[in-house]
Amino acid sequence: MHGPVAGHGGSHATAVAAAHGVRTMFTLSGAHVFPMYDAAEKEDHGISLLDVRHEQTAAFAAEATGKLTRSPGLAVLTAGPGVTNGISAISQASFSGAPMVVLGGRAPAGRWGTGSLQEFDHIPLVESVTVSAETARDTADIADATHRAFTAARSAHRGPAFLDVHMDHFFDQCESVRPGPGSDPGPDRSPDTDAVDRIADLLVGAQRPVLVLGSDVWADGAEVAALRCVDTLGLPAIPNGMGRGVVPAGHTLLVSKARGMAFGSADLVVVVGTPLDFRLGYGVFGGKDGAEPATVVHVADSEGQLSRHADPAVATAGDLGQVLDALTEAVQRRSTRPDWSGWARSLREKADATHAADLELFSASADPIHPARIYGELLPRLSEDAVVIGDGGDFVSFAGKFIEPARPGNWLDPGPFGCLGAGLGAAIAARIARPSSQVVLLLGDGAAGFSLIDVDTLVRHNLPVVMVMGNNGAWGLEKGPMQMLYGYDVIADLAPRTRYDEVVKSLGGAGEMVTDPADIGPALDRAFASGVPYLVNVVTDVEAGYPRSTFGV
């Protein structure tokens, strides 16, 4: 930390953001936050401005930056509707544990209570979905308040922090110290050795254990320790969210494609870095074919993330890398070493059989096109470092089934909040965070309607992205369940064969519509070679719905 520096409020906030690692300010032009733009443009903070067409995209881009870089992304939103347009992205970040800071404008303090433009108290609206929410007291408080927001956002359990600043305080000048990360010691997150020993005892006594690796394994920097635990102990593993890729595609102990068998037959499930929510049967495993329910262990990055509804045999929180390493060492110290090779082999055989069935769908020549055929063509064209983003319901559910990333930190999906419209913001963030990687955005035609206008942002800022659309002319995630419940569906249809590719072209990108499965591969090749935002708009069979076992309730 250096001595006081003179500047306006926007200069102080921008300098602190830069000290916390921000390199891009995602925003949509608004006068309440002009001083932030002035500082980014005129001062040497190393922060670039990136303007979008809807504030939701700016906030989703900041959220995705937090996920990809594990350092808070920054969205700067003007007062009133600028902030309210970012609420869904803030909420998604809250559910996903994504570090981000939203810095909002606020009507002038000197006019507060008189009805100036967009005078609105944002704090009551955002405080239930943020790790911190406050209004800077005055210009002299802006640097410290910005530091508090970034510190809160990046501390386990991570999430969105909100700060708003009165317009007159932003423009006013003062001298201020500008703190950065490392100014405050973090809490002690060392493993609870007693809890680790209890988990080790459960593992040694288990015959059919499964390890679940969630998004926080990646967010907490525990991916190396997690893979070491899997390899050293021979533990079958199933990742979810951004835990995907921690155990790389092709690994013999990656048994995602035997998920039903693994969760149904396990006698011990150790869940690390993800909630015991609807995606994991609310923490109930085992019981298949007359077996006893499985014993459950829950390991989180912070106490507040431990399950309150389930009753795990052991629940403990700490630095996930340290916990996993301590657990690996504790099991190795036991006089009896478990042998799960038979269990792992049976899961591998089931996963291989599932993959063989997938291969048949990958080459399906059905007309209309089965969504799986798109993935059959896409998977061989993905590089090891490809960033794959899902923005959709049914079409993206197929992606979760078929795509196994080769590396961690390369998969973005809607997460437990289930937001649509996050895709363009995430694609913008990924193209910036991973400039040499393929960036592939998987879009449902319904989801595309939320944010496709921000292809204009990709074009203006020269951010090439390959977009692949499953266009079934319906809200597929609702159409099938409604038919199942009522025998009919209503308000579940969209216009068939809409030329979203022509929309992308009109915004300065490129694209094409595909109706013949044989044309999908060549279209993808053209997209990857184009060097521009390119949409492959594939017309798919509305009747080929994803075979789901849960509807999230």
N, C-alpha and C positions, 0 to 999 in steps of 0.2 A: 504494500500500500504506500502511495506517495503522498506528498503534501497537498494542500488545497489547490484546486485549479479553477480558474474563472471560466464562466460560460453560461449559456441559457439552460433552462431546464431540460430541453431536448438533448443538448450536448452531454449533460451529466448522465442521463438515462442511456444514451447510445454508447458512451464510453464504458459504462458498467456492463452493458450487454456484451460488448466486444471482449471485455476482460473475462467474461464467462464463456467465451468461445463462439459467440454468434458471428456468423459471416454473411447471413442473408436476412433482410428484414422483409417479411411478407406483409403486404398491405394493399389497401385500395384507397386512393387519394381522398383525404378528408382534412378540412382546415383545422380541426381541433388538435391534430397531431403534426402540423407542418414543421414544428421545430425538430422533430425526429428526422424528417426528411432532410432538413437543412444540415443537420449534423452529419448524417450519412453521406451527403453529397459533397460538403465543403471541408470536412475534417478528416484526418487520416486515421479512422478507426478500423479500416479493413472490412467494413460492412457494405454490402451491395443492396440496393433497393430492387425489389421485384413486386410489381403491381399486377393485380389480378382483376377479374371481372365480377367477382362476388366475394364478400368478406368470408363466407364459409370456406372458400377455397384457400384463402390466406391462412385461416386457422387450421384447416386440415393439413396444409403444407407444413406448418410449424409442428403439428402433432407428429407427422410422419418423419420430419427431421429429427425430432426427439427419439423416435423409435430406431431410426437407422444409425444415428451417430452416438446415441446414448448421452447426449448433451442437449440441454433445452433449446428447442426451436423458439423463434420469436415471431409473433403476429402483432402488428400495430394496427388497431382498429379505431376508427373515429367514433365520436360519442353517439349514444342512443342506438339507432338501428345498426350502426356499424358493429357495435358490441353484441347486440341481440342476434345478429346474423351469424355470429361465431359460436353461439351457445351449443349447438349440436356437436361441433368439433371439440369444444371444451369438455362436454359430457363424455364423448368417446375417449378422450385422453384420460379422464378420470377412471373409467372402467378398465382401460388398457394399461394404466400405470405409465403413460407416456410423458416424459418431462417436456414441458413447454411453458412459455410465459406469454400471456396476452396483456399487452399494454394498451389501455384504452384512453381515448380522449374523454374529457368531461367539461361540461359547460363552465364558464368562468366563475370562480369563487366570488368575485366582486359583483356578479349579477345573480348569484344563486338565490332562488326563491322568487325571482321576478318574471320567470317564464321565457328565458332566452332560448335560442335554437337548440333543440335536442337536449334540454335539461332533463336529466333522468339519473336516478341513483341506481347504478348497476350492481352495487355490492349485494343487496338482498337477493338479487336474481342469480348471481353466480356462486355465492358462498357455499351452497350445498354440493356443488360439483367441482370444487377446487381444493387444493391443499392449503392455499392461503388466498385471501382476498382483502385488499385494503385500498384506501385512497391516500395518496401522498398529502401530508399536512400543509406543505408550502414548498417553494422552490428549493430551499436548503435541505429538505427531506428527500428529494427525488432520488439522489444517488443511493442513499441508504435503503430507501424503499425498494428500489430496483434490485439492489443486492439481496434484500430479504426475499423477494419474489423468486429470483434465480436459485437461491440457496434452498428454498422450500421445494421448488420444482425438481431439483436434482437429488434430493435426499430421499432415502428409502423410507416409505414406499413412494416412488416417484409419481408425478402427476402434474396437472395444470395449475399454475399460479396466476392470479389476476391482480393487476395494479392499474388504477386509473389516476389521471393527473388533470387538475383543472387547467383549462386553456391558458388563463393568464399566468399561472405558475410555470407552465411550459415555456412561455415566451420571456418571462422575467429572467434577469441575470443574477448570479451570485457566485461566490467562491465555495467550492465543496470538495471534500475528500471523496475519492472514487474507489470504493473497495472492490475486491475481486474474490474469486474462489480461493479457499485456503485461509481466508480471514477468520473463519470460525471453525473450531474443531468439531467434527461430527460425533454422534453418539457411538458408544462402544457396541459393536455388532458381532462380537466374538461368539462362537458357538457355545451353546449350553452343553457341557460335556456329559452331564447325566442323561440328558435327552438323547444325545448322539449314541451313548452306550445302550440305551433302551432300544433304539432303532436297530442298532447292530445285533442285539440279541434276537429281535424279531426276525431279522433277515437270516441269521444263522439257523433259526428254527423253521423257516419257511421252505416249502417245497415248490410253490408256484408263484414267485414274486414278480411284480411288474413295477417299473419305474416310470413315472409320468413327469415330463420336463416341460414347463410352461414358459410363457413370455418373459417372466422375471429372471429366469436363468440367463437369458441373453442380456436383459437390461442391467443385471447386477454384475455382468462381466464374468459369469461362472461357466461359460460354455466349455472351456478347456477342462476344468475340474469335473464337469458333468460327464464328458466323454471318457475321461480317465476312470471315473467310477464305473461306467458301463463296461469298459474294456477290462479293467482289472478284476472286477467281481463277476463278469459274465452275466450281467443283469439285462433281461429283455426290456426294451424302452419304447415308449410311445410319446412323442412330442406333440404339443399343440401350440397354436398361435406362433409367436416369434421364437418359440423353442424348436420349431421345425428347422432342420439343418444342423442342429447341435450334434445329433447322430446322423452322419451324412447318408445320402441315398446309396443303396447297395450294401450298407453295413449289415452283417448277419444278425445283429441283435436289434435292428430297427424293425419293429413288428406292427407298425401302424395298420398294415393291411390285414392283420389278424386281430384287430381291435376287439371285435365282438367276442372271440374266443378268449383273448387275454383277460378282458374285464369280467367275463362271465365265469371263468374257471379259476381265476387267481385266488390264492389264499392270503396274499399280502400285497397291498398297493401302496407304494410310497409316492406321494404327490408333492412335487417340488416346484414352487414358483408360479402357481396358478390357483384360482379359487375352486372350491368344490361346488361348482355351479351346474347349470343344466347341461353343459357340454360334457360333464363327467358324472352324469346321473346323480347329481347332488351329493356325491361322496358315498354312494352305495355300490358295492362291487361284489362279485362272486354270486353264489347261489344258483348257478346254472346246473341243470341235470342233477338236482338233489344235493349239490355241494353246500357246505356251510357258507354264510356270508364272509367276505374277505375282511381281514383286519386292515385298517386304514391308518396311514401316517400322513400328517400334513406338515410340510416345511415351507415357511414363507420368509420373505425378506424383511418383514417387520411385524410386530405384534398385531397391529390393526388388520392385517390381511389373513389372520388365522380364522378358520371356519367357526361360525357361531351356531350354525344349525346342525351340523354333523357332530359326531362324537368320536373323533379319532383316538386311537390307542395312545398315540404320542402326537403332540402338536408343539412345534418349536419354531422360533424365528431367529434369524441372524444373517450374516453375510453368506450368501448361498454358495459361493466358491469355497469358503472356509468350512461350511457345514458339510458339503459333499466330500471334500478332501478328508475331513475328520472322520466321516462315516466310512470311507474307503479304508482308512488306516485302522479304524476300530474293528472292522470285520476281519481284516488281515491278521490282527493280533489274537483273534479267537483261536483256541486250540482245535476247534472243529471248523473246517472250512466247507461251506456248502458247495454242492455240485448240482447246478441247475441245467446241465447240458441237455438232458432229455427233454425237459420242459421248454427250453429255448429252441430245441430242434423241432418240436411239435408245432410251436408257434411259427417258426420259419417255414415249415412245410405248408401250413395254412396260408401264410402270407404269399408264398410262391404260387399256390393254387389260385388265390384271388388275383394275383398279377396275371396269370395265364388267362383267366376269364376277362380281365381288362383288355388284354391284347386283342381279343376277338372284337370287342367294342371299338377299339382304336382303329380297326380297319373296316368298320361297318360301311357298307355302300348304300344304306337306306336313303330314301327320298320321301319326305324331307330329311335333312341331315340330322343324325343323332349327335348331341353335344359332345359325346365321348370322342367322336372322330376328329373334332378340332384338336383335342388334347393329344390324340395319336399322331397328328402332324406337328403340333407345337413342341412336344417334349424332346424329340431328337434335335430340334433347332435351338434349344436353350443352352447357353454357355454355363460353365460352372458358377460364374459370378453374377448370373442374371438376377435382377431384382424383379420379383413377380408380385403384382398388386391385384387384389380382388376387390371389385366394387359391383356387387350384385347378390342376388339370392340364389336361385336354382342353378344358374350357370356357374357361379363361383363355388357352389357346393361340390360340383364335379371336380373343380380344381383342387379342393381340399382332399378329395379322394385319390386323385391321380398324380399330383405333383409332389415329389419328395425332393426338397432342395439339397444341393450338394454342400452348401455352406450355411452357417447360421447368419442371422441378420439380413436375409435376402427375401423374406416373405412378409407381406403386409396384407391383412384381411380385416373385415369390419370389426372383429373382436366381439366380446359378449354384448356390447351395446347394440350391435347390428345396424349401424348407420349406413344408409345409402348416400351417394353423392360425395364420398371421400376420395374417390379415385383420381380425379384430375389434380387435386392438391397433392396427393401422395406421389403422383407421377412427376409433378414439378419438383418436389423435394428430392425424390430419388435421382432424377437426372442431375441435380446439382450435387448431391452428396456422393454419388457414385458415377463420376463423369465418364469413366472408361467401360462401364458395365452395360449390358443390355438392360433396358427398362421395358417391361411388358405389363400393360394394364389390361386386365380381363374385365370386360364390361357386360352387364346385362343391359338389354335395351331399355328396361325401366329405369335402372340406375343412371343411365347416360343422360336422361332428361333432367337430372338435378344439376349437372355441372358441365355439360358438353361445350357450353359457350367458352369455357376456359381453355379450349384448344387455341383460341385467340392468344392466350397468354403464352402457351408453348411456342406458337409461331413468332410472336413479337420478341421473345427472349431467346429464340434459337435453341429450343430444347426438344430434340427429336425423341419421340416415344412411339413404340409399337403398341397400338390398341387393337385388341381382338374382341369382337362382340359376338355373343350368342343371342341372336335376334329371333325370339319365338313369338313376338307379338302379344305378350301377356305378362301379367304379374304372376310368374310361374309358382312362386312360393306360396301364393294365396289361392290360385285357381284350383289346384289339385286338392288341397285340404278342404276347401269350401265344397267342392263336389263330393268329397268323401263324407262330410258332415251333413249336407243338405240335399245331395242329389242334383244340385245345380250350382252355377256360380254367377255372380253379378259383379260389375265394375272391376273385373279382373282381366279385361282384354285391352290391348293397345292396337293401334293401326298396324295391319300386317305389312311386312316387307318395307318398312319405312327406310328411306335412303339416308341414314345417318352419315354414311360415307360422303354423300354430297354436301351435308352440313360441314363436315370437316374440310372438304375441298373449298367451300365458300369462305371459310375462315383462314385459308392460306396453307392448309395442310394437303394431304393426299389420301386416297383410299379407294376401295372398290367393294362391291357387293358380290358375295359368293353364294351360289345355289346348288352347285354340283360338288360333291365331296372330293372328287378328283382335282378340283381347282384350289382346294384350301392350301396345300403345301406350296405351290407356286406363288400364291398370293402372299403367304407369309414370307417367302424369300424376297419378294419385291418390297415388302414392308421393311424388313431388316436392312435391306440394301439402300433404302431411299434416303436416309439421312434427314428426314423431316417427320413431323407428327403424321402418322399413317394409321388409318382405321381399316381393318379387315372385317367387314360387316357380313357375318355368316348367318344365313337364314336357317333356323333349326326347327326341329319338330316339337311343337307345343305339347304333344302327348308323351314325349320322352322325359318325364320328370325325374328328379333325383330321388332314389329310393331311401327316404329318410326314416329313422326309427324314433325321432323325437321332433317336436315342433317348438321346443324351447320353453314349454310351460310345465 
